[in-house]
Amino acid sequence: MTTEQISQDLMTFLREEFPGQGNELTEEMNLLDDWFLDSLSIVDVVMFLESHFDIAVDRKDIIRRQLPQRGGADPLRRAADQRLRGSHDRPAGQPQDQ
Protein backbone atom coordinates (compact mmCIF):
# COMPACT_ATOMS: atom_id res chain seq x y z
CA MET A 1 0.00 0.00 0.00
CA THR A 2 1.38 3.39 -0.96
CA THR A 3 1.51 6.51 1.19
CA GLU A 4 -1.05 8.08 -1.15
CA GLN A 5 -3.45 5.17 -0.64
CA ILE A 6 -3.09 5.42 3.14
CA SER A 7 -3.76 9.14 2.99
CA GLN A 8 -6.74 8.69 0.69
CA ASP A 9 -8.30 5.98 2.87
CA LEU A 10 -7.82 8.06 6.02
CA MET A 11 -9.20 11.25 4.46
CA THR A 12 -12.20 9.36 3.04
CA PHE A 13 -12.92 7.90 6.47
CA LEU A 14 -12.70 11.33 8.12
CA ARG A 15 -14.98 12.95 5.54
CA GLU A 16 -17.60 10.18 5.72
CA GLU A 17 -17.63 9.64 9.48
CA PHE A 18 -17.14 13.23 10.62
CA PRO A 19 -18.57 15.59 7.98
CA GLY A 20 -17.16 19.11 8.23
CA GLN A 21 -19.24 22.15 8.87
CA GLY A 22 -18.60 23.91 5.59
CA ASN A 23 -14.84 23.38 5.70
CA GLU A 24 -12.85 21.49 3.11
CA LEU A 25 -10.74 18.84 4.84
CA THR A 26 -7.02 18.99 4.10
CA GLU A 27 -4.18 16.88 5.44
CA GLU A 28 -2.74 19.94 7.18
CA MET A 29 -6.01 20.93 8.86
CA ASN A 30 -6.04 20.82 12.65
CA LEU A 31 -8.48 17.97 13.27
CA LEU A 32 -9.24 19.02 16.83
CA ASP A 33 -9.86 22.71 16.27
CA ASP A 34 -10.81 23.09 12.60
CA TRP A 35 -12.50 19.76 11.84
CA PHE A 36 -14.10 19.58 15.29
CA LEU A 37 -13.01 16.09 16.29
CA ASP A 38 -13.22 15.35 19.98
CA SER A 39 -11.51 12.70 22.06
CA LEU A 40 -14.13 10.07 21.26
CA SER A 41 -13.76 10.81 17.56
CA ILE A 42 -10.01 10.31 17.84
CA VAL A 43 -10.66 6.90 19.39
CA ASP A 44 -12.86 6.07 16.38
CA VAL A 45 -10.09 7.16 14.01
CA VAL A 46 -7.52 5.02 15.84
CA MET A 47 -9.86 2.03 15.74
CA PHE A 48 -10.29 2.57 11.99
CA LEU A 49 -6.52 2.76 11.44
CA GLU A 50 -5.88 -0.36 13.48
CA SER A 51 -8.59 -2.43 11.86
CA HIS A 52 -8.31 -1.11 8.28
CA PHE A 53 -4.53 -1.33 8.10
CA ASP A 54 -4.00 -4.14 10.67
CA ILE A 55 -1.58 -2.04 12.73
CA ALA A 56 -1.20 -0.92 16.33
CA VAL A 57 -1.18 2.85 16.90
CA ASP A 58 0.92 4.19 19.77
CA ARG A 59 -0.38 6.79 22.18
CA LYS A 60 2.51 9.08 21.24
CA ASP A 61 1.03 9.33 17.75
CA ILE A 62 -2.29 10.68 18.97
CA ILE A 63 -1.62 12.89 21.99
CA ARG A 64 -3.28 16.28 21.72
CA ARG A 65 -0.12 18.34 21.53
CA GLN A 66 1.14 16.32 18.55
CA LEU A 67 -1.89 16.64 16.28
CA PRO A 68 -1.98 20.46 15.98
CA GLN A 69 1.83 20.83 15.90
CA ARG A 70 2.38 18.28 13.16
CA GLY A 71 -0.67 19.04 11.08
CA GLY A 72 -4.04 17.31 11.28
CA ALA A 73 -4.19 13.97 9.53
CA ASP A 74 -0.50 13.86 8.69
CA PRO A 75 0.77 12.32 11.96
CA LEU A 76 -1.94 9.67 11.75
CA ARG A 77 -1.07 8.91 8.15
CA ARG A 78 2.63 8.77 9.00
CA ALA A 79 1.98 6.42 11.93
CA ALA A 80 0.02 4.06 9.67
CA ASP A 81 2.67 4.29 6.95
CA GLN A 82 5.53 3.54 9.38
CA ARG A 83 3.79 0.54 10.85
CA LEU A 84 2.84 -0.84 7.45
CA ARG A 85 6.45 -0.49 6.33
CA GLY A 86 7.67 -2.36 9.41
CA SER A 87 9.63 0.50 10.94
CA HIS A 88 8.12 -0.07 14.36
CA ASP A 89 9.30 -2.56 16.96
CA ARG A 90 5.88 -4.01 17.81
CA PRO A 91 4.26 -6.31 15.24
CA ALA A 92 0.92 -5.28 13.79
CA GLY A 93 -2.01 -6.40 15.88
CA GLN A 94 0.04 -6.83 19.09
CA PRO A 95 -1.45 -4.78 21.95
CA GLN A 96 0.56 -1.85 23.18
CA ASP A 97 2.20 -1.95 26.60
CA GLN A 98 0.42 -0.19 29.42
MODELLER restraints for C-alpha pairs under 7 A, 6 or more apart:
rsr = mdl.restraints
at = mdl.atoms
rsr.add(forms.Gaussian(group=physical.xy_distance, feature=features.Distance(at['CA:3:A'], at['CA:81:A']), mean=6.28, stdev=0.5))
rsr.add(forms.Gaussian(group=physical.xy_distance, feature=features.Distance(at['CA:6:A'], at['CA:77:A']), mean=6.43, stdev=0.5))
rsr.add(forms.Gaussian(group=physical.xy_distance, feature=features.Distance(at['CA:7:A'], at['CA:77:A']), mean=5.82, stdev=0.5))
rsr.add(forms.Gaussian(group=physical.xy_distance, feature=features.Distance(at['CA:20:A'], at['CA:35:A']), mean=5.94, stdev=0.5))
rsr.add(forms.Gaussian(group=physical.xy_distance, feature=features.Distance(at['CA:27:A'], at['CA:71:A']), mean=6.98, stdev=0.5))
rsr.add(forms.Gaussian(group=physical.xy_distance, feature=features.Distance(at['CA:27:A'], at['CA:72:A']), mean=5.86, stdev=0.5))
rsr.add(forms.Gaussian(group=physical.xy_distance, feature=features.Distance(at['CA:27:A'], at['CA:73:A']), mean=5.02, stdev=0.5))
rsr.add(forms.Gaussian(group=physical.xy_distance, feature=features.Distance(at['CA:27:A'], at['CA:74:A']), mean=5.76, stdev=0.5))
rsr.add(forms.Gaussian(group=physical.xy_distance, feature=features.Distance(at['CA:28:A'], at['CA:71:A']), mean=4.51, stdev=0.5))
rsr.add(forms.Gaussian(group=physical.xy_distance, feature=features.Distance(at['CA:28:A'], at['CA:72:A']), mean=5.04, stdev=0.5))
rsr.add(forms.Gaussian(group=physical.xy_distance, feature=features.Distance(at['CA:28:A'], at['CA:73:A']), mean=6.58, stdev=0.5))
rsr.add(forms.Gaussian(group=physical.xy_distance, feature=features.Distance(at['CA:28:A'], at['CA:74:A']), mean=6.65, stdev=0.5))
rsr.add(forms.Gaussian(group=physical.xy_distance, feature=features.Distance(at['CA:29:A'], at['CA:71:A']), mean=6.08, stdev=0.5))
rsr.add(forms.Gaussian(group=physical.xy_distance, feature=features.Distance(at['CA:29:A'], at['CA:72:A']), mean=4.77, stdev=0.5))
rsr.add(forms.Gaussian(group=physical.xy_distance, feature=features.Distance(at['CA:30:A'], at['CA:67:A']), mean=6.92, stdev=0.5))
rsr.add(forms.Gaussian(group=physical.xy_distance, feature=features.Distance(at['CA:30:A'], at['CA:68:A']), mean=5.27, stdev=0.5))
rsr.add(forms.Gaussian(group=physical.xy_distance, feature=features.Distance(at['CA:30:A'], at['CA:71:A']), mean=5.87, stdev=0.5))
rsr.add(forms.Gaussian(group=physical.xy_distance, feature=features.Distance(at['CA:30:A'], at['CA:72:A']), mean=4.26, stdev=0.5))
rsr.add(forms.Gaussian(group=physical.xy_distance, feature=features.Distance(at['CA:31:A'], at['CA:37:A']), mean=5.76, stdev=0.5))
rsr.add(forms.Gaussian(group=physical.xy_distance, feature=features.Distance(at['CA:31:A'], at['CA:72:A']), mean=4.91, stdev=0.5))
rsr.add(forms.Gaussian(group=physical.xy_distance, feature=features.Distance(at['CA:31:A'], at['CA:73:A']), mean=6.96, stdev=0.5))
rsr.add(forms.Gaussian(group=physical.xy_distance, feature=features.Distance(at['CA:32:A'], at['CA:38:A']), mean=6.25, stdev=0.5))
rsr.add(forms.Gaussian(group=physical.xy_distance, feature=features.Distance(at['CA:46:A'], at['CA:57:A']), mean=6.78, stdev=0.5))
rsr.add(forms.Gaussian(group=physical.xy_distance, feature=features.Distance(at['CA:49:A'], at['CA:80:A']), mean=6.91, stdev=0.5))
rsr.add(forms.Gaussian(group=physical.xy_distance, feature=features.Distance(at['CA:50:A'], at['CA:56:A']), mean=5.50, stdev=0.5))
rsr.add(forms.Gaussian(group=physical.xy_distance, feature=features.Distance(at['CA:50:A'], at['CA:57:A']), mean=6.64, stdev=0.5))
rsr.add(forms.Gaussian(group=physical.xy_distance, feature=features.Distance(at['CA:54:A'], at['CA:92:A']), mean=5.93, stdev=0.5))
rsr.add(forms.Gaussian(group=physical.xy_distance, feature=features.Distance(at['CA:54:A'], at['CA:93:A']), mean=6.02, stdev=0.5))
rsr.add(forms.Gaussian(group=physical.xy_distance, feature=features.Distance(at['CA:55:A'], at['CA:83:A']), mean=6.24, stdev=0.5))
rsr.add(forms.Gaussian(group=physical.xy_distance, feature=features.Distance(at['CA:55:A'], at['CA:84:A']), mean=6.99, stdev=0.5))
rsr.add(forms.Gaussian(group=physical.xy_distance, feature=features.Distance(at['CA:55:A'], at['CA:92:A']), mean=4.23, stdev=0.5))
rsr.add(forms.Gaussian(group=physical.xy_distance, feature=features.Distance(at['CA:55:A'], at['CA:93:A']), mean=5.40, stdev=0.5))
rsr.add(forms.Gaussian(group=physical.xy_distance, feature=features.Distance(at['CA:56:A'], at['CA:92:A']), mean=5.48, stdev=0.5))
rsr.add(forms.Gaussian(group=physical.xy_distance, feature=features.Distance(at['CA:56:A'], at['CA:93:A']), mean=5.56, stdev=0.5))
rsr.add(forms.Gaussian(group=physical.xy_distance, feature=features.Distance(at['CA:56:A'], at['CA:94:A']), mean=6.64, stdev=0.5))
rsr.add(forms.Gaussian(group=physical.xy_distance, feature=features.Distance(at['CA:56:A'], at['CA:95:A']), mean=6.83, stdev=0.5))
rsr.add(forms.Gaussian(group=physical.xy_distance, feature=features.Distance(at['CA:57:A'], at['CA:79:A']), mean=6.89, stdev=0.5))
rsr.add(forms.Gaussian(group=physical.xy_distance, feature=features.Distance(at['CA:58:A'], at['CA:96:A']), mean=6.94, stdev=0.5))
rsr.add(forms.Gaussian(group=physical.xy_distance, feature=features.Distance(at['CA:61:A'], at['CA:75:A']), mean=6.51, stdev=0.5))
rsr.add(forms.Gaussian(group=physical.xy_distance, feature=features.Distance(at['CA:61:A'], at['CA:76:A']), mean=6.70, stdev=0.5))
rsr.add(forms.Gaussian(group=physical.xy_distance, feature=features.Distance(at['CA:61:A'], at['CA:79:A']), mean=6.58, stdev=0.5))
rsr.add(forms.Gaussian(group=physical.xy_distance, feature=features.Distance(at['CA:67:A'], at['CA:75:A']), mean=6.66, stdev=0.5))
rsr.add(forms.Gaussian(group=physical.xy_distance, feature=features.Distance(at['CA:82:A'], at['CA:88:A']), mean=6.68, stdev=0.5))
